[in-house]
Amino acid sequence: MKVRKGFVSNSSTCSFTIYGAWLDRNDVMKALKEKQDEDYLKTIEKWKEDYTEDGEEFDEEEIDDLSYFFECVFGNLFTHYDWDTGDVALGEGFASMDDDETKAEFKKRIEESLKEKLGTLIDNVKFDIISHEYQC
């Protein structure tokens, strides 16, 4: 029988498949700030209350739980922040497609939803089916 004497780790892999786009974190934050998106502003205020002391400045650059932050801002859309690349996947899984909705209508709904949130940032973005695995 072999006895393992070194470090042993079990790692798990998670994955998702959505229709959407990968966007740069900084571009998303800038677009939300410029557009003064209501959900963004509410989330920033909540974070200021929860994570700063009275009188302390709050800097969006210091948000450390971006996955949760983007979840709060984008609500019903699927969000995944990739810590390695600094990119954010935004979109929806096909399970959220309505029974009477065509694939084209589904795609258009997601693109319009992101356009509403992010304005012109979306103009040159390539939307596609995204399948991604990550360590969880």
URBELNOR-V403381 format. One record per residue. N is the residue number from 1. RES is the residue in one small letter. PSI is psi as a letter, one per 40 degrees, with the letter a starting at -180 (NA if undefined). Layout:
n=N res=RES psi=PSI
n=N res=RES psi=PSI
This chain:
n=1 res=m psi=h
n=2 res=k psi=h
n=3 res=v psi=h
n=4 res=r psi=h
n=5 res=k psi=e
n=6 res=g psi=a
n=7 res=f psi=h
n=8 res=v psi=h
n=9 res=s psi=i
n=10 res=n psi=h
n=11 res=s psi=i
n=12 res=s psi=i
n=13 res=t psi=h
n=14 res=c psi=i
n=15 res=s psi=i
n=16 res=f psi=i
n=17 res=t psi=h
n=18 res=i psi=i
n=19 res=y psi=h
n=20 res=g psi=a
n=21 res=a psi=i
n=22 res=w psi=h
n=23 res=l psi=i
n=24 res=d psi=h
n=25 res=r psi=d
n=26 res=n psi=d
n=27 res=d psi=d
n=28 res=v psi=d
n=29 res=m psi=d
n=30 res=k psi=d
n=31 res=a psi=d
n=32 res=l psi=d
n=33 res=k psi=d
n=34 res=e psi=d
n=35 res=k psi=e
n=36 res=q psi=f
n=37 res=d psi=h
n=38 res=e psi=d
n=39 res=d psi=d
n=40 res=y psi=d
n=41 res=l psi=d
n=42 res=k psi=d
n=43 res=t psi=d
n=44 res=i psi=d
n=45 res=e psi=d
n=46 res=k psi=d
n=47 res=w psi=d
n=48 res=k psi=d
n=49 res=e psi=d
n=50 res=d psi=d
n=51 res=y psi=e
n=52 res=t psi=i
n=53 res=e psi=i
n=54 res=d psi=h
n=55 res=g psi=e
n=56 res=e psi=h
n=57 res=e psi=i
n=58 res=f psi=h
n=59 res=d psi=h
n=60 res=e psi=d
n=61 res=e psi=d
n=62 res=e psi=e
n=63 res=i psi=h
n=64 res=d psi=d
n=65 res=d psi=g
n=66 res=l psi=d
n=67 res=s psi=d
n=68 res=y psi=d
n=69 res=f psi=d
n=70 res=f psi=d
n=71 res=e psi=d
n=72 res=c psi=d
n=73 res=v psi=d
n=74 res=f psi=e
n=75 res=g psi=b
n=76 res=n psi=e
n=77 res=l psi=i
n=78 res=f psi=h
n=79 res=t psi=i
n=80 res=h psi=h
n=81 res=y psi=h
n=82 res=d psi=h
n=83 res=w psi=d
n=84 res=d psi=d
n=85 res=t psi=d
n=86 res=g psi=e
n=87 res=d psi=i
n=88 res=v psi=h
n=89 res=a psi=h
n=90 res=l psi=h
n=91 res=g psi=a
n=92 res=e psi=i
n=93 res=g psi=i
n=94 res=f psi=e
n=95 res=a psi=d
n=96 res=s psi=e
n=97 res=m psi=h
n=98 res=d psi=i
n=99 res=d psi=d
n=100 res=d psi=e
n=101 res=e psi=h
n=102 res=t psi=i
n=103 res=k psi=d
n=104 res=a psi=d
n=105 res=e psi=d
n=106 res=f psi=d
n=107 res=k psi=d
n=108 res=k psi=d
n=109 res=r psi=d
n=110 res=i psi=d
n=111 res=e psi=d
n=112 res=e psi=d
n=113 res=s psi=d
n=114 res=l psi=d
n=115 res=k psi=d
n=116 res=e psi=d
n=117 res=k psi=d
n=118 res=l psi=e
n=119 res=g psi=b
n=120 res=t psi=e
n=121 res=l psi=d
n=122 res=i psi=e
n=123 res=d psi=d
n=124 res=n psi=e
n=125 res=v psi=h
n=126 res=k psi=h
n=127 res=f psi=i
n=128 res=d psi=i
n=129 res=i psi=h
n=130 res=i psi=h
n=131 res=s psi=h
n=132 res=h psi=i
n=133 res=e psi=i
n=134 res=y psi=i
n=135 res=q psi=h
n=136 res=c psi=NA
